[in-house]
């Protein structure tokens, strides 16, 4: 699954009128979070939120919209998905997270962070060794 979001303006004047006459009222936006099948490029999951909601809080909801009897091989997203909640959702769904760690990323303990820790080690140029007790 490929995951990302985009904003949609649903109230407000067009750009030309606003530039010429000034805004008459506040524009309102909604955020559309999409889960796309990486092989077929079909939209498989969708969540609409206010623009204040980030990407990572809806990742579990996107994964939940795929029936349990269908395998989700991987969950690919940008750095906004590099949160514990997303890794937990991927671990519960037995999905491989493909998410770039943030620049300041540190290693985390736990089996659900195995893929992330490997990416963090590669980023810093270290050999990839699991935490004690982690199994790959």
N, C-alpha and C positions, 0 to 999 in steps of 0.2 A: 504494500500500500504506500502510495506517495501522499504525503499530507502537507497542506499549506493553507493559507487564508488570504482573502482580499477584502477590501472595503467597498461598499456600495452606498452611494448617496441616494436617499429616497425622498428627501424633502429639501427644498431650496431652489433658488433661481439658477438659471444657466450662467455660465461663466461670463459671457458677453454682457448680459444685463447687470450682473453684479459689479463688473469693472466700470461700466458706464454710469450707473445710478446708485451704486452702493447696495449692500445687503439689506433686505427688508426684514428678514427674520433669520434665526439661527438655522444653519444647515444641520441635518441629522443623517447619521451614518449607521450602517449595520455592517457587521463582519460576517463573511461567509467562509466557514471552514470546510474544506473538501478532503475526502479520502478517495484517491483514484487508484484503480487496479493498475499495477505497473506493467502488466503484460497486455491487457486489452485497451488501456487508457479510458475505460468507462468509469464514470463517477459511481462509487459504491456506497459512500457515506457523505452526509451533509449535516452541518449544524450551523444555525444562524444565531448570532449573539449581538449584544451591543458592542460598540467599538472599544469599550474599556476592557473587555475580556481578552486575555492573551491566548496564544496558540496552545500551550501545554495543558491548560485545564480541560480542554475538550478532546484530547487525544484518546482517553479511555472511552468516551462516548462515540467517537468515530469507529474505534475498533469493535465496540459492542454492537454496532449496526450491521456488521458482517455476521451471518449465521454461524453458530458454533461448529456446525458440521463442515464448513468451508475453511480450508487452511489459509492463514495469512502468513506467508513465508517471511516477509520483512516489513518493517515500518520505517520509511525514509522521510526525514524531515530536516529542517534547518536547525541552527543553533538554539532557536527559541524553544525547541522540544527537549533540550538537555536539562531535564528536571527529574527528580526522584519519582514523581507521579507517573511520568511517561514510561520510565524503565520498569516500574511496578506493573503497569498495565500491559506492557509487552511481555514481561515475564509470566504473568497470569495467562495470557493468551498464547504462550509458547511461540512468540514472534521475535525474530532477530531485529533489534533496533539498529538502524543505520543513521546515526545522528552525530554531526561533528561536535566534539566537546568545545566548550568556551575557551577563550585564550587563557583564562586564569584557572582552568580545570585542575582539580587534584584527584588523586585516586580515591575510590570509595570502596568500602567493604561490602561484600555480599555477592552472591551468585548472579543476581540480576544485573550487576554492573560489570560483568566480565568483558563484554564487548566494548563498553565505554572505557574501561581501564586499559584495554589493549590499544585503543585509539589514543588515549592520553600518553601512554608510554611511547608510542610511535611518534607522536607530535614532539615529545621532548627528546627523542633519540635514544630511549632506554630499551633494554631487552625486555620482552614481555614475559613477566612472571606473575602468576596469580597470587592473591593474598592467601595466607595459610588457611586451609579449609575450603577454598574455592575449587570447584572441579569444572573443567571445560568439557 
